[in-house]
Amino acid sequence: MKTSILKISAMKWLCRVIIVCGVFGAGMASKGFAASPLPDGVAMQDGFEPGIGKAVGQVSQVAGQVVLIHKDSFKGYRARAGIDLFENDAVITLADGHVAFHLADGSFVTLSPESRMVIAKSVYAPEKTTRTMFINMIKGKSRFVVKSFVEARRSEFKIKTATSVAGVRGSDFIIAADESATEITTLADTELEVLSLAALDAAPVVLRDFEQVTVPLGMPPGAVRKIQIDEVDRLMREFKFQPAPGDHEPVTGKWPEASRTETFSGYGGLMVDREDLINPDVGRFRDDMPRLTNFLADWTSLLKDEDIRDKQTIIMHQRFEDIQKQELPDFPGTP
């Protein structure tokens, strides 16, 4: 009798080991590219294809997993330094991803991990002294060093989140956003205006150096408060890449010489031969595909709603322009 019980127990134990091994093996297989497809047809590509139209920016630094998706595309590209950005490109950082890029006017943008941003509109015409930039910060944290445009005939730079719109000329600030609230923190030599999407008719809240405001969903902006140096240090540690000294310098009606010859040469096409843009180590990226799948789980619905979002953005943008009858107040000094 005891022998039979021992045999049955041994069989049960063996079955459990087989089941555990099977689950473990399935988990390991899920790390493979084929075993973990991207949702609803979104597929990672080994190389890079440029988007439509003229390039509006360029990736300068990348660490970890960062994905680029062109408008109306189901192809994802792994970000690399030197890759061009195009209007309506989505920039997505995974759990270990950091990225920095410059826009056509020289403004610096960097994202912390698990962030998503769309360059909704980017028009920079230095010969006409005009600039129109509109960025949709969907979620996560980003730092902007926006160039002031000296003697510009028209200069607009706006960042929209789920709850707010920030209008700037030349500023250094950090935005932390999700579906329920937006937190905006200004750094040195900065002044910007913040509106709640729930109250576009109200007067904007003005932030100056080292101040912070929170805009909850469906609510007006909260009280502006001064931030301490330890809070600034904590925020800055979340970003791997920092702006260079020249990123704070204003621009005029023509390109700075260094930018024209180095940073932005080759707009409108690939910066190097296409063969050089092929990623030789796709295996490293495939190892992180389960996280990529989870992170992009709602991307298809975002793409399907893109036309609606574009129309809403245009309407909201027009309302914002109508409200802002006057130009933004002059800064007390050169930002």
N, C-alpha and C positions, 0 to 999 in steps of 0.2 A: 504493500500500500504506500509506504513511504517512498519507495523507488518510483512509483507511478507519479506521485505528487511532485517529486523532484524533476522528473522528466517533463511534466506539464509546465512547471515553473521555468525550466530551462528553455523550453520552446517559446514561452511568452517573452522571456528576456531576449531571445534571439530575434523574435519578430519586432520587438521594440527597437533593437539595434538597427535592423534592416530599414525600418520606417524612418528612424532618425537620419541614417546615412542617405536615404533617398531624398529626404527634405533638404539635407545639407548639399547634396549634389545638385538638386534643382536650384537651390539658392546660388550656388557657384555658377551654374549655367546661365542664370538670369543676368549675370554680369556680362555675358557675351552680347555682341551687337544684334545678332539675329534673334536671340532669346528675349530681348528687351526692346521691342520696337517703339519708336516714338508715337505718341497718340495721334490717331486719325490722320495718318499720312505724312506728318512732319518727320522728315528724315535728315540726319546729320550727313553732311557731305565731306569727302576727304579733301577737296580743294576749295577754291573761292571763286565765285562769279560776281562781278560788280553789279550794282543795282542800276535802275533806270535813271538817265539824266546825268547831270553834272554832280560830281562828288561835293559834299558839303562839310566834310571833316575827315579826320584821319586818326586811327588808333595809334597812340604813342607808346603805351606800356600795358603789359598784360601779365597777370600771375594767376595760376589756377585755371579753372574752367569758366570760360566766357563765350557766349553764343551770340551771333548776329543773325537776324532774320529780316529779309527785305519785305516790303509791303506786298500783300497778295501772293506770298510765296509760302510753300510748305517745305522749304529747304533751310536747314540750319547750318551755319558756318562757324567753325572755331575761330575766335578772334586771335589775330596776331599783330604785333607792332608793324606799322606800315600799310595795313589794309585801309582802304578808303571807306568812308561812311556816306550814305545817300539819304535823301529826304524820305521820311517815313520808315527808316530803319529802326528796328527794335534792338536794344542792347540789353542782354540778360546775363547776370552773374550768378553762378551756382554757389553752393555753400562755402567753397574755398576760393571763389573767384574775385579778383580785383582788376579793374581796368581804368585807364585814363586815356582821354582823347582831346584833341583840339578841334574846334569848329573853324569855319572858314575865316571868321573875323579874328582868330587867334585866341578866343576865349577857351579856358581850361575847364574840363569836367572830369570828375572821377567818381566811381561807384564802389561801394563796399559790397561784401557778399550778400547774396539773395536779394538783388535789386533788379528792377525792370524799368526801362525808359524808352520812349519813342521820340525821335527827332521829327516832330510833326511838320515843322516848316522852317526852312533856313534859306534866307535870301540876303546875300551880302554883295553890295555893289559899291565898292570904294570910289569908283569913277563918278558915281552919281551921289556920293556921300549918303547912302541909305543902307539901313540894316533892319531886317525883320526876322527874329528868331522866336520860335514857339516850340517848347518842349513839354511833353506829357510825361510826368513822373508818376508811374503807376504804383510802384511800391518800393520800399527799401530806403537806403540812405545815399545821398550824393552831395558832393561839394562843387560849387560853381565859383570860378574866378572869371567874372564877365568883364571884358575889356570896355572901358569907356571910349566912346567914339567922338573924338574931338571935332568940333565944328560940323557935326552931322546935320544934314537937312532933315532927315527922318531916322530915328533910331528906336527900335522896339526890341526888347528881350523879355519874354514872359515864360514863366514856368507854371504849368497847371498840374494840380494834384486832384484827388477825388473830392477835396473839400475847399480848395483855395486856388487863387491866382496871384503870383508875385510878379510885379513889374519892376524892372531894374534898368539902369544905364551902365554903370560900372561898379561892381560890388564883389565881395568875397563872403560867401554864406553857405550854410549847410541846411539841407532839407531832409527830414525823416518823415516818410509818408506810408500810410496804408489806407484801407477802405474806410476807416472810421475817424481818422484824425491826421492832421499835418502839423509838424513842429518845425519852425523855421528859426535858425540861429544865425545872427550876423557876426562877422569877425571885424578886423580892423578896417578903417577907412571905407565904410559901407553905409549906404542909405538906400532903402527900397520900400516899396508900397505893397501891402498885402490886402487882398479882398477875399471875403468868403463867397463861395459859389451860391450860398443860401441867401446872400444879401448883397448882390452886385450894385444895388442902388445906393448903399450906404457909403459914407466916406471911408477911404482906405486907412488902414493902420500903418503908420510910418515907423520903420525900425531903423535905428542907427547903430553905431559901433557897439558890439558885444551886448546885444539884446536878444530876447527870445520871445516868441509868441506861439500859441497853439490854436489851431482852427479845427474844432470838432465838426463832424458831419452834421449838416443841417443847422449849424449854429454860427453866430458871428465870431470873429476872433476874440480870444480871451485877452486878459490884461498883459501888457508888455512888461517884461521884467529884465533887470540886469543879470548877467551871468558872471560867475566867478571863474578865476583862472583855472581851478581844478576841473571845472565842467568843460572848459575849452580843451584842456589836455585830454580828457576822457573822450570827447568827440573826435579829436584829431587822431587818436590812436586807432580808430576804426577804419582809417584809410591808409592803405599801403603806399600810395603814390601822392606826392605833394607837388604843388606848382613850382616852376622855376622862377627866379627873380624877374625875368622878362615877361612872365605871364601877367604881371600886375601893371605893366606899362600900357598907357592908352594907345589907341591907333588913330590914324588920320585918314584922309581920303585915298591913301595908297598903302600897299603892303609894307610892313617893316622889312628891311632888306634881308635879315636872317631868315624870316619866315618864307619869303618869296624864293630864296635859293635853296633852302634845306627842308623845312618842315612840310611845305605844301607843294613842292614841285611835282608835276605829273598829274594834276587834277584832271578828272574825266576818264581815267583809265587805270590800269594796274601800275603800281609803283615799281614792280620788278617783273621779270618774266614769269608767266603763269606757272611754269614748272617749279619755280622756286617757292611758290605758295602752297604746293602740295604738302600736307602734313605727313612726315615720315613715321610718326609714332602714334598712329591711330589707336593702337592697343591701350595706351594710357587713357585716352578719352573714353574708350569703350568700357573700361573698368568702372567708370562712374555713371554709366547709363541708367541704372536704377534711380539714382538721385535726379538725373536729368529728366527722366520720364515723369517723376513726381512733380518736379519743379515746373515742367511745361504742360502739366495735365489740363490746365484750363486755357492753353494758348490757342487751340482751335476755335473755341467759342469767342475768344478775343478777335481772331481774324475774321470770323463770320460777322461780328458786330462792327467791323472797322468802318464800313460805309456809314452806319448810323452814328458812330463816334465822330467821324469826320464832319458830318452835318451839324452835330451838336457843338463841336469845337468851333466851327465857323460862326454859328449863331452866337455862342458865348463870346467868342473873340470880338465879333462886331458889337455886341452889347458893351463889352469892356471898353472898346474904342469910343463908343458913343458917350459913355460915362466920363471917360478921360478927355473932356473937351479941351482942357489945358494940358500943356506939356508937363512932364514930371518936374517938380521943383528943382532948381539948380542945386547941386551939391555945394557944401561949404568950401570944398577944395577939390583938387584933382583926386579921384578915388584911386 
